[in-house]
Amino acid sequence: MTSDTNQKIRGLLLAALMVTSVFAGSIAFAGTAAAANNLSDVTFNGQTPSGPVSVDEGASASHTISFQVDNVADDGNTDTFRVEFPNAYQGSLTLEDVSVENSDDSSTIEVTGTSVVNSGDTLQFTISPDSNADTVDVTATVDVTVEQPNVQSTTDYGINAEVVDSDGPTASAEDVVVLRVQDTDSSNVDTDSVSGPYYAGQTLLFTDDNMDTGSITSGESITVYTEDEDNADEPDQLALDLEAQTDGEVLIDTDGLESDDYVVLDSDDNLVASFSLVEQRFDVEFDDSTVTDEGSDAQTELDVSSANRAGDFTANVSADGLDAGDLQNIFADYDTSTTDDDDILTVTLNKDQTETVDFTDIDRGDYTFNFSVTDTDAEASDDITVERLNKNYQFEDGSVSVARGGIAEVNISMGDASTGAVSIGSEEDGFVYNASIEDDNDDGYVNFTINTYDQTISSADDIVGDGDDYATGTIIPSTDSEDVPLAAANYDLAVGPEEFYRHDTDDSSDDVGTLAVTDRTTTGVQTWTASEDARSDISNADDVASAIENGTVTQDGTIAQGDHIIVQIQASGLDGYIEAVSTETDSSEVSDAFEGADEGVNGHLNLTIRQTNPEPNRPNKMVNNQTIDYIVDGDNGQVFAVIDTAENDQIMRENGDASEWDDNDEFDVSFDVVSASELAEGDEEVTSSFEMVTREATLDANDDDIVEVEASENASISGTSTIAAGSEIQLRVQSVSGSDNPFVATQTVNVSADGTFSGSFDFSDRAVGTNFTVTATDTSRSSFDEDVEYDGTVVEQIDDSTTTEEPDTTTEEPTTEEPTTEEPTTEEPSETTTTTDEPETTTTTSPGFGIAVALVALAGAALLALRREN
């Protein structure tokens, strides 16, 4: 054996050991670090808070918050720290600086990212310590500028802290600091409790708590200068000359002063105080530049922006042509107060709150609204135009058709109007309905229904929006009208302003249309089947249509036990009667409508599902109508009756005894519209039938019932089943006991509309002659009546003749071209296309396809290399 060969073998074995080490290493490193815990040693502005920290509302100040966290994972991964303020502080925080250090040796730990999140009420920063230790104790320090919210009364706000450790759990503490925000009623700003900068226009109060008061006396001359740019605390230009209010107090009205730094001097030119002024940034804007004088478009919103001032503040508002009463109506959603001026209203504003302004009944015209903040020099304005409401009523469909007894849907475009009226019929028709209508969700449309069975109008959800529109009024029948479903005829429709139909009004209709009531029909009944999964996705008629289109509900006369039967009744004009029955019986169920010729309202429809092959001397089985779920599709003239064959309470004997679903039970389905009803002139009956069959599956195999697969990457295993389309079947292949190279693989497949199923498995590394077993398992709530298990073997090539029996199910496919396109090619396992149609298919394998196979493959490669060298 050559040295070169030895080196190659050695390299391959080392590679094998590396594969092993990767798996072993992943196990060894799991869970070595402890989770972060014990958030403690909190300080606020360098002090350990023993209770709430008092601050004044509206104050802006910088604060320092520090805390320690033990056992933070020292693994180089990201640990996230959060300091959470209450929602009242959203947009009021500015993160100035963050530092983190090792608590043991005070060494600095790099901060990898900082941000203000959660709508601006949370300070967030991250670290990624990696000093070759399992954990590290850290001390975090946060410098933040806070604008305190305005409050109606003194309020406590708790600050929380949280650390999300990269190694898993979270350390957190609530109310690490409690800020007690004081309610200050005075319009003067107490500079002792409110730190600067201050807003130009505010009146500042300096007291002995924050001013050198040694020489300040009542009435003493006080001067205010701008601060010299080059010399701090030195005066430059004289700004104000005033007198002290009382001993130790100076009140400075900053109205008219510019944004700058100022110093305050006593009568001996001694520096006693200093302050900074900024202009309040303030703007207002209406969301819409044009509104109407009534209706939903009379309302818009006022957006207030003030980037450097948080909380509530007041402003005087005025507009030429509007008095205080008009302004109060416009700003009705705001806190307001009147002034001595009849044309000015004081409004409370907040940049974080957007309220509605309403211009209903305001004279049409162009207006400029002027806002001036009451305690600063800030001013803003915006323009808006008030126009007449455009009322334009139109039927979306000028001709509405409905089968007699059904429910007609009328949709009206309202233009800009929110209310109006509709009229249906005429005295000549023997039926008149006049009603008021309202667009309750402000989407510009009103939708309502006409139940032609009981001659009433029912409220219904609007087609476009979520609100409820409605029509209310009075039916005015002629004296010879009968209380029966509306006769088949054409009825006039008209829509216009409120009560346009009255003779004493000048208003007239804006649009007219026709309600066409046609004769109803009963055309057929047929059966469909669906799996439990497919049934769970069905709640209305649209869901049924989608399921049929997707092939998960299929037309079938054979039903496997455990699946659902869906009986489709094709008959128009039933939805109005069904709704009336449900209303009159005070029940959400519609099964009463199908109970047959009972007294009262239960005498129109009759659905009977009855066994035709009872056991000897036993009463026939019948489906219990009270357990059926009904889905009404009035738009398409049909009703779906859904029956669950996994529930034995849905089946009983004719004498009322309990029963159960059995294989080979045969049933007739009969639906009648009885002649005694007002819905039909004579009996209308349609019928169908179905049979219960065993829940089973068979696999495609050779004449010896052995499943054959080729040694390929996409070896197909297929079969047929009686269960409903869309049902899931798990295919499992497993090597025979004692195999030198054991393997197992599973795949979940779906039953197709023709009852077939197919899955693909990778047998490319299996030798011809390898034996295995195949099992098929029904994964739904119901299982196959018998276990499905076949022997299998890997062959060099599958004889096409064994698979020509597959098109047995083509009885539902009337075209004969399909088999001829499949026959010339041996690509019959093109069933791979079925696997791409099933993205939910999952494949799992045992460890036989994992690390063991990798090691064997590497060892085999070593032997092959040796053989080639020799």
Protein Blocks (a to p, Z undefined) as FASTA:
>chain_A
ZZklmmmmmmmmmmmmmmmmmmmmmmmmgokaccdehiehiaeehiacfbdcdddehiac
ddddddddehiacehpacdddddddfklgoiaccfbdcdddfklopacddfbdcdeehop
accddddddehiabdcddddddddddddddfbdcddddddddddfklpacddehkbccdd
dddfbfbdcfklmccdddehiacdddfklccfklgcehiacddddddfklghiafbdfbd
cddfbehiacddfehiacdddddddfkopafbdcdddddddddddfbfbdcfedjklpcc
dddddfkbgcjdddddddehiafklmmmmmmmpccdddfblkbccddddfkbccdddfeh
iacdddddddddfkbcbdcdddddddddddddddfblbdcddehiacdddddekjafbdc
ddedjfklopacddddddfkonopacddddfklopacddddfklmbdcdddddddddfkb
ccddddddddddddddehklpmkbcbdcfbdcdddddddddfbdcdddddfklmmmpcbf
klmmmmmmnopaccdfbdcehiacddddddehklmmmmmmmmmnopabfklmmnojaehj
llmbccddddfbdcehiacddddfklpccdddfknopacddddfkbmklgccfkopacdd
dehiacdddddddfkbmkbfbdcddddddddddddddddddfkopacddddfklccdddd
fbdehiacdddddddehiabdcdddddddddfkopacddddfklpcehiacddddddfbf
bdcfbdcdddddddfbdcfklmmmmmmmmmmmmbfklmmmmmmpcklmmmmmmmmmmmmb
ccdddfklmmmmmmmmmmmmmmmmmmmmZZ
